[in-house]
């Protein structure tokens, strides 16, 4: 139904397109009007907009890497392929495992 070349070009955008479809649905619900549909449509639009923004930001991390692993060295620049929110969580997890932080707050730095 869709040409293979076009489908291959749209494949990285599939999550962004899904968020846009949900955003349009939220606009349609909001356009129905009333005290029930306005907040419901607004909530759908807000969630879809956040989803689309996050999907667009994560697109740069979805790429084929020549070698297994997450670190790439290209012309002297070292790139670590991982989104920012998960990096913060993984750093916290590493620090809490090493005893630097305690999840209960009993020991900080010890």
N, C-alpha and C positions, 0 to 999 in steps of 0.2 A: 504494500500500500504506500509506504514511504520509501523513497529511493535510498539505497544503502549509504551513499556518500552523505546525503543530508541527515540521515539518522545518526551517522558517526559524528557529524559536526554538532548535533543537538544533544548528544549523550552527556557531555559535561554540564549542560545547562538544565538537566531534567529536574533537579530539586528546586531550582529557582523558578522554573516554569510551573511546577506544582504549587509553589507558594503564590505565584501570581494568579493561578486559577482559584485558589482559596481566597485571595484578596478580592477578586472580582465577585465571588460568591458572597463575601462579607458586604461588599458594596450593594449587591442586589438585596440582601436581607435588610440592610440599613435603609434602602430606598422604600421598603414596604411601609415604613413609618410606624408610629405608635410607641407606647411606653415600654413594650416588651421587645420589639424588633430593633429599636435604635440602640439600646445598650448591647444587645446580642450581636448585632451587625458591627458595632464599634469594637467589641471584644474580638470577634473573628478577624476584623481588619488589623487590629493591633498585633494579634498573635501571628497572622500571616506575614505582616511587614517585618516583624522580628525574625521569623523563620527565613524569609527571603534574604534579609540582610546577612544573617549567619551563613546561609547556604552560599551566598555570593562570596563572602570572606573565606570560606573553606575551600572554594574552588581551586585556589592556587596550590593547595596541598594535595590535590588529587592529580598526580602525574605519574607517569611511568619512570621508574628509576632503573638505571642500567644494572646496578649491582644490588644485592640484597642488603638491607639496612636502611637507616634513616638519615645518615650523614652523607652529604655530597660535597666534594671539593671541586670547584670549577674556577680556574684561573686565579688560584690563591685565595678565593673566598670560600669559607666553610659555611654551609647552610644546613640547618637542622630543621627538617620538615615536620613541624608539629604546631597546631594552633595554640594561640596564647593562653586561653582559659585552662586548657588541659596541662600546659606546662606549669602553671602556678599550682595546680592540684598535685602534679607529680613531684614538684620540688617540696611541697609541704609533706607529701607522703615519704619522700626520702629523708627529710629532716626528722620526721616523727619516728621513722624506723631506726635512725642512727642515735636517737636519744637526745637530739638537740631540742626538739619541742615535744611536749606531751599533749595528747588530744584532750586530756582532762584538765590541763592547765596546772598540774601539780609541779612540774619541773620545766623551766624554760632555760635553755642553755646548759643543761647539766647532764 
